[in-house]
Amino acid sequence: MQRWCLPALLWLCVVSPLLAADPFAEGVRTTPWLSPADEQKAFKLPEGFAINLVAAEPDIQKPLNMQFDERGRIWLTCSVEYPYAAPNDRPGKDSIRVLEDTDGDGRFEKMTIFADGLNIPIGIYPWKGGCIAFSIPDIIHFEDTDGDGLCDKRTKLYGPFDTSRDTHGMCNAFRRGFDGWLYACHGFNNQSKVKGADGNEVTMNSGNTFRFKLDGSRIEHFTYGQVNPFGMCMDERFNIFTADCHSKPIYQLLRGGYYPSFGRPHDGLGFVPPMMDHLHGSTAICGLTTYTGENFPEKYRGLFFSGNVMTSRINCNAAEYHGSTIRAKEQPDFLSTSDPWFRPVDIHIGPDGAMYVLDFYNRIIGHYEVPLPHPGRDRTSGRIWRIAYTGNDPKTKPAKMPRDLKGLSTKELLVELENPNLQRRLTVQHYLSDVVGEKCKEEVVAFLKAAKPQSSAFVHTLWMLERFRSNDSDEALMRSRSTTELSQIHHAKIVANRPEAEFLPEAITLSFTETPPFVRRADAEAIGAHPNPDAIKILLESLGTVAKDDTHLSYTIRIALRNQLSATQSLQRLDALELTPAESAELASICLAVNSPAAATILLRQIEAGKVSGDQLAIYIQHAAKNASGDVVARMVPLAKKQFADDLPLQARMVLGIQAGLATRNEQPGEQLQTWAQELCQQLLAAAKTESLPWEAVSVEGLPPSQQPWVMQERASKDGDKESKFFSSLPRGETLTGIYRSKPFELPVKFSFWAAGHNGVSNQPATDKNKIVLRHAETKEILAESVPPRNDVAQRIEWDLQKFAGQRGYLELIDGDTRTGYAWLAVGRFSVSALNPVQQVAQQTAGCELATKFKLADLRPRLGELLAGDNTDAAVRAAAGLAFVALESQAANRAVATALGSSELAGVDRAKLLNDLSSGDEARVAEALKLSLKASPLRLQTLIADTLTSDKPGAEVLFSLVKAGQASPRLLMIPAIATRLNAMGGQPWKDRIAELTAGLPTDAEARDKLIAERKIALDKNLASGTRGAELFTKNCANCHQIAGKGALVGPQLDGIGLRGRDRILEDVLDPNRNVDVAFRTTTLQLADGRVVSGLVRREEGALLVLVDALGKEFTIPKNDIEERKQTQLSLMPANVGETVSPADFADLATYLLEQKKPQEK
């Protein structure tokens, strides 16, 4: 025993920081429940701040949202049902409660249950003695008509909202704007279609923000996208911000803008540029406020505060201004605690200037990370905390609750509009407008005339008169335009809210390029709200003057241009604008967000003028094909053959773009497009004879032996190219070293290439260990040399080789840096094309894709050569396999083609398999299947079985192979395969599966055993997070994102380490155990008998767009779908435990565990 104690102790010293118990990393907190008094002791705040209890259980249980009314009372929604909705056979147990501080001691000791029998109420806004709140499935006006303080009338304003897909993130964060509209977040995953009384309908699919009038008359979309916005606030300029669980902690909302969401594209303009890149170590952000007032010290004013329910903190960000663009600069957390049950779900600045924090106090906060029915969920606790400054800063006033507005005279109320607290002023403004009403109008007009334009009171009274709408409001509006920046901003926002465009041309457009950035942005919003073709030229001119870092101003101007184009169908009006070439190019880029024949024509003109190239060309053509009224193919074929005769892959992207655009209109390719595709495909697949210079890998002299780092990798370039292949030393790990050396070639006068990579951390001096060197072929003399640009995005580098032109030289790509980070190099896009990474690979892959999309059966012999060839590139083989699959109608044939398309198929005669496949003989195809399964690893066996189960005859083949012992019965237990078989064959096939798998451990038992084994292996293995990061990039980043890198097909994984070891092992090794409904796959029964599965992303015209298990999109015509059913399964492969070695898995798990914000000591 003593002989291994010391090594064991040393191992514990090494790994204990990773695996040490962190109570904030547990999905189910293991620390004990604390009383409010004990929880209060656990908080840590900056010096001078104090935190006190406002209310707690039993007066409140599981609070979700809160608001203050004009009397200083707190209205809040409480839900013991959450996160499960009450069943239809009984009323809900939830309520709206009102809290009141009757003696002014800060403790709200009086509690009234205003309304009960509710079902997960969340968003709430007090109004006219009652409130407007969401309760499944409607937004309802709860009224107290007899003045007894209890709700006695309920009126549905809007609904029903969809709650079929999720009941934890629904309509929330109701915030009343300066304009009197109520703004709200739609929440998570549900797909709602809701109308107002005027018939205007909004459609929201997860995320989204909207606004509505309080009388039920109208609801409007405000922004699109986000994943699960839960929290909202506004600032003095009427900028609106949200907190989004699962993407960014803070977004600024730009009206009509699109924000990232799971698999949903933007409209063509791109996504709204984010305010921040950091994530506070979690994606669980709830509640958001920004401080205005005099009751916090000056350094806290204007800061953003957001609740982090996973790390149990209140995060803090400072506003950094770049023109009208606000960037959030991370600050130290404002509040932390040693009690991991603290869950701040909503944050408000109260009328007294203190901060109020709604605490969902619970052992569990995750809704899919932890099973919904988990018995550990707390159903009764809930607290509200008040944070006030009690220090000795002489410039900070004590937080004190102001007077009840009820009973104050209009004159006294108007004085309150000078209060430094924005929330107090808004409450006064809306009280005057809603309750006092028109009878205060004369005093408001007189007050406004006497108010200084730079004052807050001027802005609020301006909005009040706008509500009353009279000549006085028009006069005041004109006055506001000629005064201060703040009043100019609100002038423009008032104009944007008006149904007509009064004051727009003379007051806004003429001075648009001469005003401050925030005013310009508000002006652009106003112009966007009132389309007029005459504004297009002004907007384009203004766009050219925007500072590069003012991304929100640029985006808002582009939204305004989009809105002008959407409302302008006359090409004659657009042609009369006399745009410069640069302006025409900019306008064309806006057309990608406009679905109209006019927009398509503008795009085609740009293409025909030779102004579009590269990847953008295919995008332009696809959009034009989707919207053009004429024959796009007839216009493009001669152009492509003339302008792009030497760029066959680009022509292929053009053809595919046209085909995709037509498909959204449910149109099939015509004869001319089919012929173009056929001719092009023949040329591309014949490209094997293209000259290509070989490269060789050698070691770096003086360094220890190393595995060669060089692989081909697609990388983004500064000019927008994202598909070109580079020789890269990054994917295999930055510690590896090596030289990649070309064969000699004749040197041109000018030589260019693109490079990315690093020579050390950017804020430290660069080394010379990584470089690109050109040597003379005979003397070995260095003729030219460059270092990586210290950038992940490739930059163009050019060498002047005039004095060496005609001589012969060779390139060396040298990675001599052994460090773990910022130590890689990637080079490609050489001007000497023979140097580029296997040019024929890109060409042949493009040809295979054409053969797949257009089902070019005449190319079958050449595709077969690529499938059977021993030296075929892996990417080309895979593409040829997909083409063969597309050409086959029977699942058994497609399964053999799937095997032939995989480089994992080893030790077989590929030519024989191909001959069997092409024979048309079912017996030979069955024999080919047997050989394929026998020679395949589990990953490929799964793909073969998956393909077989795409139709009934193929499924019967799989049953036969399993019964004969020629395929593993475990294939029938793979969840995706079992689900598809059950869908096709019903109970008889369920019985067959049970019979063939009898005696085997159930899938659940097998996975529990695997998780236990990997847990032990992880505990015993000195794993490497660095290697794990490489594995993540290789295996996971096509669907998941960490720190902004990767794709957003599945959940974003920032902060996943906070889930803890056990939960991460479950998520990766048993992905179907707890599947968020947003990530459940859908099974489609097609008219031709096939069954396909994938994750539904969106609809595009006549197409349904899905994602497969590799993160790649595919489309199915909606007319081909006979039955559509959502499964309980994740898109994530369930065989990670079998396909990833224990050592690699330990590295990957270690990397995932490292993704968390360190616990504060």
Buried (B, 14 or more C-beta within 10 A) or exposed (E): EEEEEEEEEEBEEEBEEBBEEBBBBBBBBEBEBBEBEEBBEBBBBBEBBBBBBBBBBEBBBBBBBBBBBBBBBBBBBBBBBBBBBBEEEEEBBBBBBBBBBEEEEBBBEBBBBBBBBBBBBBBBBBBBBBBBBBBBBBBBBBBBEEEEEBBEEBEEBBBEBBBEBBBBBBBBBBBBBBBBBBBBBBBBBBEBEBBBEEEEEBEBBBBBBBBBBBEBEBBEBBBBBBBBBBBBBBBBBBBBBBBBBBBBBBBBBBBBBBBBBBBBBBBBBBBBBBBBEBBBBBBBBBBBBBBBBBBBBEEBBBBBBBBBBBBBBBBBBBBEEBBBBBBBBBBEBBBBBBBBBBBBBBBBBBBBBBBBBBBBBBBBBBBBBBBBEEEEBBEEBBBBBBBBBEEEEEEBBEBEBBEEBEEBEBEEBBBBBBBBBBBBBBBBBBBBBBBBEEEBBEBBBBBBEEBEBEBBBBBBBBBBBBBBEEEBBBBBBBBBBEBBBBBBBBBBBBBBBBEEBBBBBEBBBEBBBEBEBBBBBBBBBBBBBBBBBEBBBBBBBBBEEBEEBBBBBBBBBBBBBBBBBBEBEEEEEBEEBEBEEEBBBBBBBBBBBBBBBBBBBBBBBBBBEEBBBBBBBBBBBBBBBBBBEEEBBEBBBEBBEEBBEEBBBBBBBBBBBBBBBBBBEEBEBBEEBBEBBBEBBBEBBBBBEBEBBEBEBEEBEEBEEBEBBBBBBBBBBEBEBEEBBBBBBBBBBBBBBBBBBBBBBEBBEEBEBBBBBBBBEEEEEBBEBBBBBBBBBEEEEEBBBBBBBBEBBBBBBEBEBEEBEEBEBBBBBBBBBBBBEBBBBBBBBBBBEBBBBBBBBBBBBBBBBBBBBBEBEEBBEBBBBBBBBEEBBEBBBBBBBBBBBBBBEBBBBBBBBBBBBBEBBEEBEBBBBBBBBBEEEEEBBBBBBBBBBEBBEBBBBBBBBBBBBBBBEBBBBBBEBBEEEBBBBBBBBBBBBBBBBBBBBEEEBEEBBEEBBEEBEEBEEBBBEBBEEBBEBBEEBEBBBBBBBBBBBEBBBBBBBBEEEBBBBBBBBBBBBBBBBEBBBBBBBBBBBBBBBBBBBBBBBBEEBBBBBBBBBBEBBBBBBBBBBEBEBEBBBBEBBEEEEEBEBBBBBBBBBBBBEBEBBBBBBBBBBBBBBEBEE
